[in-house]
Amino acid sequence: MKNGFTLIEVLVALAIVAVALLAGLQASGALTRNANRQVDLLLGHLCVQNQLVALRLAPVMPPIGEGQSRCEQAGRSWVVRQSVQSTPNPSFRRIDVTAWDESNSAVVTLSTILGQY
């Protein structure tokens, strides 16, 4: 009978543990990236919705064209770009609003049709 493990057995066990730890590290990294992406989507969505609500509450229809503004959410600065386009019915306008993060990446875009009333 032997009283311990051989060097090969110990190395195989260490390799198995290393592979398991690496898989766990990759999984936790993916979860962290997903959580950060969800935060970005939520904050960008708030900026875009705020812009659309402001346009809906305005007393006049927005002019056709492009525009941009800044939005602060949770201590982060966002650029909100809007595009107002005409529609076949002159009483309606199509509005696309996009939130851009600090790295100049589009995070979320919402579109709506705004009508005169």
C-alpha positions in Angstrom: 0.0 0.0 0.0 1.2 3.5 -0.7 0.9 6.3 1.8 0.4 9.4 -0.4 -0.2 10.8 -3.9 2.3 10.6 -6.7 3.4 13.8 -8.4 1.4 13.0 -11.5 -1.8 12.6 -9.5 -1.2 16.0 -7.8 -0.5 17.7 -11.1 -3.7 16.2 -12.7 -5.7 17.4 -9.7 -4.2 20.9 -9.9 -5.0 21.0 -13.7 -8.6 20.0 -13.0 -8.9 22.7 -10.3 -7.3 25.3 -12.6 -9.8 24.5 -15.4 -12.7 24.7 -13.0 -11.5 28.1 -11.6 -11.0 29.5 -15.1 -14.5 28.5 -16.1 -15.8 30.2 -12.9 -13.8 33.3 -13.6 -15.1 33.5 -17.2 -18.7 33.0 -16.0 -18.4 35.8 -13.3 -16.8 38.1 -15.9 -19.8 37.5 -18.3 -22.2 38.2 -15.5 -20.4 41.5 -14.6 -20.4 42.6 -18.2 -24.1 41.8 -18.5 -24.9 43.7 -15.3 -23.0 46.7 -16.7 -24.8 46.5 -20.0 -28.2 46.4 -18.2 -27.3 49.5 -16.2 -26.3 51.3 -19.5 -29.6 50.3 -21.1 -31.6 51.5 -18.2 -29.9 54.9 -17.9 -29.9 55.4 -21.7 -33.6 54.4 -21.8 -34.4 57.0 -19.1 -32.6 59.7 -21.1 -34.4 58.8 -24.3 -37.8 58.6 -22.6 -37.3 62.0 -20.9 -36.5 63.5 -24.3 -39.6 62.0 -25.9 -41.8 63.2 -23.0 -40.4 66.7 -23.4 -41.3 66.6 -27.1 -44.8 65.4 -26.4 -45.4 68.1 -23.8 -44.1 70.9 -26.0 -46.9 73.3 -27.2 -45.7 73.0 -30.8 -44.6 70.3 -33.1 -40.8 69.8 -33.2 -39.1 71.1 -36.4 -37.9 68.6 -39.0 -34.2 68.0 -38.6 -31.5 66.8 -36.3 -30.7 67.9 -32.8 -28.8 66.8 -29.7 -28.8 67.5 -26.0 -27.0 66.3 -22.9 -28.6 64.1 -20.2 -27.2 63.4 -16.7 -28.3 60.1 -15.1 -26.6 58.5 -12.1 -23.6 60.7 -12.3 -23.0 59.8 -15.9 -23.3 62.1 -18.9 -25.2 61.0 -22.0 -25.6 62.6 -25.4 -29.1 62.3 -26.7 -29.6 62.8 -30.4 -33.0 63.2 -32.0 -34.0 63.0 -35.6 -37.4 64.5 -36.6 -38.7 63.4 -40.0 -41.9 64.2 -42.0 -44.5 61.6 -42.7 -47.0 61.4 -45.6 -49.6 63.0 -43.2 -48.4 66.6 -42.4 -50.1 66.3 -39.0 -47.6 63.7 -37.8 -43.9 63.5 -37.4 -41.6 60.5 -36.9 -39.1 61.0 -34.1 -36.1 58.8 -33.5 -34.1 59.4 -30.3 -30.8 57.7 -29.5 -28.7 57.8 -26.3 -24.9 57.7 -26.7 -22.6 56.9 -23.8 -19.2 58.3 -22.9 -17.4 56.0 -25.4 -19.6 57.4 -28.2 -21.5 54.1 -28.6 -25.2 54.1 -29.3 -26.9 52.4 -26.4 -30.6 52.6 -27.1 -32.9 54.1 -29.7 -36.6 54.7 -29.4 -38.9 55.8 -32.2 -42.4 57.3 -32.1 -44.9 59.1 -34.1 -46.0 62.5 -32.7 -49.2 64.1 -33.9 -50.7 67.5 -33.6 -53.8 67.8 -31.4 
